[in-house]
Amino acid sequence: MSRRTKIIATIGPASESPEMLRAMVEAGMDVARIGLAHGTLDEALGRMRRVRQVAREARQRVGVLVDLPGPKVRTASFGHDGVELRAEAEVEIRVGGDKSTAEVVEVDYENLLCDIAVGDQVALGDGQVLLQIVDIGADKAVGAVLHGDVIHGRPGFRIPSDRLSMSTPTPEDMANLDAFVNEAVDMVAISFVRSGDDIRRVGVDPHPAGPLVIAKIETQAAVQNLEDIIEASAGIMVARGDLGTECLIEETPHLQKRIIRDCIAGGLPVITATQMLDSMVQASTPTRAEASDVANAVFDGTSAVMLSAETAIGAHPATTVATMARIAKRADEEFDYVRWGEDIRRLRMTDADAPTSVTDAMTGAAATAANELNVAAIVCISASGFTVRSMARFRPQTAILGFSTAERTVQQLTLSWGVTPMMAFERGGYEARVSEALSLAKRDGHVAAGDVVAVVAGMTEATDVLRLVRVL
């Protein structure tokens, strides 16, 4: 069995060269993440263009996800070498952007002293350092270090989301997004989402004409408004680092499972992110706990697992991608496909009058037929990708071939679990499109003459065609 769970790798200084990008594609990178929290817009656009060029040269489909930073509150720099904030020490916290030290942490946010309160626990970065606010004055606050560590660069300064006065997406986010939309970016992640309205404010054309809009679940408010966010979004990212600073740490694994299940049931791809192979920022192999974390995300049903600092600034970007690919592939082999499909059918078949009921029934039947009849492949024909994503949520053991005549749709399907995205060209009737899809699948070695395949397509606004076809 080939790997079904997709891999997203963040591109940064350690991985932006054409040579390293090529090695990462060969190692298994399905989607390249371009973060905008660090560096300039021109640098980010340059990275996207290099990813596109390398993918073309390698004749591989690699999606591009741009991650907007949102209303991210950051400290002034602790420097490249870092500064240790020791447990039980007290530090001053001031508004500023020049420099942070072990004694004074400057925060580049003018409403800082209005948006925090005595008693707040504030995380720096992904929770490496935890401060408790013990006093607030006219021009500074005082924080006690509850958990210390060495902190580098300009980490985030996590103000409780229900008190942060900044909205998302920010004007800077929208200006940056415009530049990437002009370059036909495939996906965009929106940070610090608190409700579905935050996603609706993005205002890009609906996919596939515009990018897939992915909501990052990293606040308590997002968890509480998850249903509304799912309805407004095209995908979800479980950003566990920030989420773990707002929610009880013991609750985070259970939230991860619930978010993945609910989103996949609705046909949305889900990304599990943050510190998955964090030790590989320096080491050439992960810890056993990290390997188990990746495998458990696969068992939870996630569509994709994401690497952040591991590939952006790490010492072994391509090796890290290859390691994650091996772990994910092995977990895919142990995934309980039958039970997952049954659970999704129970979640989706409760309302026969729902707008998606026809699609739910047809794609569920296709998954059952594929598993019981041992078909060679499920061929999905879809202009928008809706049929393909609806099929993928059932996690059939059979390979899914996602065909579309829209280049943007094909690129966006790089995020979908178990899907091999394939470009089609026939725009005629249904029979002609099926014939072309089978011919292309046979040409590329996915099926052979005599194989039986399941063909799933949407001839109306719903997925309403399921056929079993023998390849000639």
Disulfide bonds with the S-S distance in Angstrom:
none
